Amino acid sequence: MPDTVRETFDQLRQFLKWDITRMLEHKDAGNYAVAVLVAIGCEALVRLQDIKQIEAVFVELMAKHKVSAVMAADVFFALRNGIAHTYDTNFVQSGNVKIELIVSRGAETHASVRRDPPGFVLNVETMWKDLEEKFVELDKAMPRGGALPESWVLYKIYRGHDGAVAHWKQWLAQAEEAKLR
């Protein structure tokens, strides 16, 4: 596990590149997976830079396509939470209008609009290209070492259920015992 900002940045970049590149090789599958990985990558870059708004990098990438910050934030949360929790995009409710997030590739223009029914297009190839460009930009500014932000370190630890402590201890002891045999 990397223990500096630079090592973590490089690992994040490489892991995303490997996974997303492989998924994009399959023209008939992977759109949701790529979309959520881009959103996750954006969030990880925010946390690595110790920025408070977890949607900040995604919002910045969408600004290149003339999408307002508040709209981009809505898209980020609807996309990320929808795919992560139900493997489908959530709708954005804006006033009395529900806007469908349409995750596509190739033919659909990124950040374009479908009028009826209302829809907002996310082109995963463009999203990945934009995130790659952000990595190139940050590569120059990223420190060569640097301690990880405390918020990153704390976020990387899941506090297990109190009732599981004995189970974990038993499991670890059995694993150690098996190793000694």
Buried (B, 14 or more C-beta within 10 A) or exposed (E): EEEBBBBBBBEBBEEBBEBBEEBBEEEEEBBBBBBBBBBBBBBBBBBBBEBEEBBBBBBBBBEEBEBEBEBBBBBBBBBBBBBEEEEEBBBBEEEEEEBBBBBBBEEBEBBBEEEEEBBBBBBBBBBBBBBBEBBEEBEEEBEEEBEBBEBBEEEEEEEEEEEEEEEEEEEEEEEEEEEEE
